[in-house]
Amino acid sequence: MKIIKVRSKAREEMIDITREVEKLLPEKGEGVCVLFVQHTTCGLTINENADPDVKKDMLLFLRKTIPQFFEGFQHFEHNSDAHIKSSLVGSNITVPFQNGKLMLGRWQAVFLCEFDGARERTILMQTLISNSD
């Protein structure tokens, strides 16, 4: 098990963690990489990394759909929106890898989705290596 620490700088942002994950992959062999974030107000996703507008548009849509100060929210920390966004995005992803590289598509990257920052987040990483030839 490996641990990746990520520090967010804003309340809501998408942080590309692809390179940090690949640094921890075995240089030889293939298998799957499982990532799990240990928090209830952020998530993990795979999406486009070529155009920064994609990240902006995703955060805008989530912010407009689930505003922080929605009438009726009762959670005293005023971050119910972050909990809902985290549940929608999800707390884990699984990606195949080969020889130290994630087998992502051309435009794909792995993102930590921060919904209640700025703060440090912890991601657990487990690699399952294939024994077949």
VOGU-3710 file (C-alpha; in Angstrom, 3 decimals, decimal comma):
1> mkiikvrska> 0,000/0,000/0,000  1,300/3,440/-0,924  0,080/6,863/0,234  -0,246/9,985/-1,892  -0,705/13,338/-0,145  -2,315/16,184/-2,085  -2,713/19,762/-0,870  -5,561/21,742/-2,421  -5,439/25,528/-2,668  -9,109/26,413/-3,204
11> reemiditre> -12,498/25,302/-1,892  -13,265/23,605/-5,194  -10,704/22,438/-7,711  -9,618/19,474/-9,790  -5,990/18,493/-9,295  -4,248/16,257/-11,838  -2,473/13,529/-9,840  -1,575/11,256/-12,767  2,201/11,797/-12,522  2,230/11,278/-8,748
21> vekllpekge> 0,446/7,949/-9,225  2,761/6,828/-12,039  5,850/7,587/-9,933  4,694/4,876/-7,517  3,889/2,195/-10,105  6,240/-0,746/-10,678  8,553/-0,090/-13,638  8,050/-3,620/-14,981  4,931/-5,716/-15,258  1,240/-5,060/-15,578
31> gvcvlfvqht> -1,836/-5,074/-13,421  -4,377/-2,677/-11,979  -3,955/0,337/-9,760  -6,686/1,015/-7,207  -6,922/4,513/-5,720  -9,109/5,410/-2,740  -9,463/8,833/-1,122  -10,012/8,773/2,660  -12,321/11,773/2,859  -16,031/12,494/2,537
41> tcgltinena> -15,787/15,914/0,875  -13,586/15,150/-2,129  -13,486/12,480/-4,806  -11,508/10,867/-7,586  -12,299/10,813/-11,285  -10,769/10,264/-14,703  -11,397/12,938/-17,290  -9,826/15,128/-19,971  -6,559/16,850/-19,156  -5,901/18,655/-22,464
51> dpdvkkdmll> -8,337/21,573/-22,156  -8,529/23,289/-18,723  -12,050/24,444/-19,576  -13,302/20,889/-18,993  -12,320/21,105/-15,309  -13,859/24,579/-15,035  -17,081/23,420/-16,680  -17,374/20,352/-14,438  -16,893/22,416/-11,277  -19,288/25,104/-12,534
61> flrktipqff> -21,990/22,523/-13,252  -21,615/20,892/-9,836  -21,561/24,287/-8,087  -24,734/25,445/-9,895  -26,508/22,108/-9,421  -25,530/21,729/-5,752  -24,824/25,169/-4,232  -23,042/25,454/-0,902  -25,854/27,399/0,774  -28,899/25,508/-0,472
71> egfqhfehns> -32,101/26,294/1,413  -32,862/23,426/3,754  -29,336/22,088/4,279  -28,986/21,469/8,012  -25,362/20,379/8,441  -23,785/23,032/10,680  -20,403/23,005/8,875  -22,021/24,402/5,677  -20,385/21,750/3,527  -23,328/19,488/2,754
81> dahiksslvg> -22,771/20,345/-0,903  -19,239/18,915/-0,681  -20,537/15,655/0,800  -23,112/15,312/-2,001  -20,572/16,132/-4,746  -18,147/13,611/-3,267  -20,810/10,901/-3,321  -21,682/11,684/-6,941  -18,061/11,697/-8,138  -17,002/8,719/-6,030
91> snitvpfqng> -14,142/7,933/-3,687  -12,239/5,359/-5,735  -11,055/4,463/-9,223  -9,320/1,467/-10,775  -6,950/1,844/-13,735  -4,890/-0,786/-15,555  -1,148/-0,132/-15,820  1,806/-1,525/-17,717  5,540/-0,911/-17,192  5,126/2,120/-14,932
101> klmlgrwqav> 2,390/3,843/-16,970  -1,346/4,045/-16,414  -3,222/2,724/-19,451  -5,237/5,910/-19,842  -6,656/7,202/-23,093  -4,903/9,974/-25,015  -6,721/12,838/-23,299  -7,339/11,224/-19,895  -5,850/12,038/-16,504  -6,579/11,086/-12,888
111> flcefdgare> -7,972/13,945/-10,805  -8,545/14,585/-7,144  -11,793/16,580/-7,028  -11,679/18,957/-4,066  -15,042/20,223/-2,824  -14,192/21,534/0,672  -10,638/22,906/0,573  -8,120/24,185/0,951  -6,614/21,251/2,842  -4,386/18,193/2,643
121> rtilmqtlis> -5,934/14,988/1,310  -4,761/11,391/1,597  -5,109/8,867/-1,211  -4,377/5,183/-0,673  -2,882/3,353/-3,644  -2,781/-0,408/-4,073  -1,352/-2,178/-7,124  -2,441/-5,659/-8,071  0,127/-7,233/-10,385  -0,783/-9,859/-12,956
131> nsd> 1,153/-13,119/-12,779  0,227/-14,249/-16,294  2,706/-14,084/-19,156
//
